[in-house]
Amino acid sequence: MSKVTKKPLSSRRITSLAAADARDLQGGEKAPTVTVTTSVTISATTAARRSGLPVHTVHRCIQEGLIVEPLIEDDLIVLRRIRRLTDIGVNLAGVEIILRMRQRILELLHELERLQS
C-alpha cells in the first residue's frame, strides 16, 4: 500500500488547481492527445499508469462510483482531476464531494444556457 504524505498547501499549488478547474468549467480542459472515434476501453492498470494514481485508488474510484467500468479516455480526465486533488491533500471522500458538486455546477450551467437561448 502506498504511503500518502501530506504536503503543505502553497498558494501556487492552490492557484494552479483553481486555474485548472476554471478551465474545466469553461470547457477549456485539454483533450487527450490521441483522438479516438470509437470508445476504446482501458484497463484499470493502464488507467492508473496514465493518470499517475495507484491501481488500488483507481479500483476504489470505481467502487465509489466516481468512474464506471469499462473505463474510456474521458475517465482519464476524471482520474487526473482526482490525482490533482489528492496531491494537495484532499482525501477520497472530499474528492467525491468536490466532483459531485462540480458535476452539478456543470448541469446548472447547461440548464442556464438552455433557458437563455
Contacts in CASP RR format, 6 or more apart in sequence:
PFRMAT RR
TARGET T0000
AUTHOR 0000-0000-0000
METHOD contacts of the structure
MODEL  1
MSKVTKKPLSSRRITSLAAADARDLQGGEKAPTVTVTTSVTISATTAARR
SGLPVHTVHRCIQEGLIVEPLIEDDLIVLRRIRRLTDIGVNLAGVEIILR
MRQRILELLHELERLQS
1 56 0 8 1.000
2 54 0 8 1.000
2 56 0 8 1.000
4 86 0 8 1.000
6 89 0 8 1.000
7 13 0 8 1.000
7 87 0 8 1.000
7 88 0 8 1.000
7 89 0 8 1.000
9 88 0 8 1.000
9 89 0 8 1.000
13 87 0 8 1.000
13 88 0 8 1.000
14 88 0 8 1.000
17 84 0 8 1.000
17 85 0 8 1.000
17 88 0 8 1.000
20 29 0 8 1.000
20 81 0 8 1.000
20 84 0 8 1.000
21 81 0 8 1.000
21 102 0 8 1.000
23 29 0 8 1.000
24 81 0 8 1.000
24 102 0 8 1.000
25 102 0 8 1.000
25 105 0 8 1.000
25 106 0 8 1.000
25 109 0 8 1.000
29 77 0 8 1.000
32 73 0 8 1.000
32 76 0 8 1.000
32 77 0 8 1.000
34 73 0 8 1.000
36 73 0 8 1.000
39 72 0 8 1.000
40 72 0 8 1.000
40 73 0 8 1.000
41 70 0 8 1.000
41 71 0 8 1.000
41 72 0 8 1.000
42 50 0 8 1.000
42 70 0 8 1.000
42 71 0 8 1.000
42 72 0 8 1.000
42 73 0 8 1.000
42 75 0 8 1.000
42 76 0 8 1.000
43 71 0 8 1.000
44 55 0 8 1.000
44 58 0 8 1.000
44 59 0 8 1.000
44 62 0 8 1.000
44 69 0 8 1.000
44 71 0 8 1.000
45 55 0 8 1.000
47 53 0 8 1.000
47 58 0 8 1.000
47 71 0 8 1.000
47 75 0 8 1.000
47 76 0 8 1.000
47 79 0 8 1.000
48 54 0 8 1.000
48 55 0 8 1.000
48 57 0 8 1.000
48 58 0 8 1.000
48 79 0 8 1.000
50 76 0 8 1.000
50 79 0 8 1.000
51 58 0 8 1.000
51 76 0 8 1.000
51 79 0 8 1.000
51 80 0 8 1.000
51 82 0 8 1.000
51 83 0 8 1.000
52 79 0 8 1.000
52 80 0 8 1.000
52 83 0 8 1.000
53 61 0 8 1.000
53 79 0 8 1.000
53 82 0 8 1.000
53 83 0 8 1.000
53 86 0 8 1.000
57 82 0 8 1.000
57 86 0 8 1.000
57 92 0 8 1.000
58 67 0 8 1.000
58 79 0 8 1.000
60 92 0 8 1.000
61 67 0 8 1.000
61 78 0 8 1.000
61 79 0 8 1.000
61 82 0 8 1.000
61 92 0 8 1.000
62 68 0 8 1.000
62 69 0 8 1.000
62 71 0 8 1.000
64 92 0 8 1.000
64 96 0 8 1.000
66 78 0 8 1.000
66 82 0 8 1.000
66 95 0 8 1.000
66 96 0 8 1.000
66 99 0 8 1.000
67 75 0 8 1.000
67 78 0 8 1.000
67 79 0 8 1.000
68 75 0 8 1.000
78 99 0 8 1.000
81 99 0 8 1.000
82 92 0 8 1.000
82 95 0 8 1.000
82 99 0 8 1.000
85 94 0 8 1.000
85 95 0 8 1.000
85 98 0 8 1.000
86 92 0 8 1.000
86 95 0 8 1.000
90 98 0 8 1.000
END
